[in-house]
Amino acid sequence: MIRVTFGDVLYRRLFPVVVLICIAGGVMAFAAEAMHMSLNCFIAVFFGVRLDNHIALRRQAEAEAAAAERWQRLRGPVIAG
């Protein structure tokens, strides 16, 4: 069974909010002609999305490993004959 921790739930709820805040901050900084702040906001969004992809791939690998382990357990011992 896949464990769902408090951190996972918090991350799923908080990540889109943080991305939207960074995008809004970047647009407002661009409108205020603070180009370096705008660039920093969009770079933060880029790295945030990359981190999200990395975490999703890690969760998928953990789920596949858990499924393979359950499958081996259900098959039972292999008797050489």
Secondary structure in CASP SS format (residue, H / E / C, confidence):
PFRMAT SS
TARGET T0000
AUTHOR 0000-0000-0000
METHOD secondary structure of the structure
MODEL  1
M C 1.00
I C 1.00
R C 1.00
V C 1.00
T C 1.00
F H 1.00
G H 1.00
D H 1.00
V H 1.00
L H 1.00
Y H 1.00
R H 1.00
R H 1.00
L H 1.00
F H 1.00
P H 1.00
V H 1.00
V H 1.00
V H 1.00
L H 1.00
I H 1.00
C H 1.00
I H 1.00
A H 1.00
G H 1.00
G H 1.00
V H 1.00
M H 1.00
A H 1.00
F H 1.00
A H 1.00
A C 1.00
E C 1.00
A C 1.00
M H 1.00
H H 1.00
M H 1.00
S H 1.00
L H 1.00
N H 1.00
C H 1.00
F H 1.00
I H 1.00
A H 1.00
V H 1.00
F H 1.00
F H 1.00
G H 1.00
V H 1.00
R H 1.00
L H 1.00
D H 1.00
N H 1.00
H H 1.00
I H 1.00
A H 1.00
L H 1.00
R H 1.00
R H 1.00
Q H 1.00
A H 1.00
E H 1.00
A H 1.00
E H 1.00
A H 1.00
A H 1.00
A H 1.00
A H 1.00
E H 1.00
R H 1.00
W H 1.00
Q H 1.00
R H 1.00
L H 1.00
R H 1.00
G C 1.00
P C 1.00
V C 1.00
I C 1.00
A C 1.00
G C 1.00
END
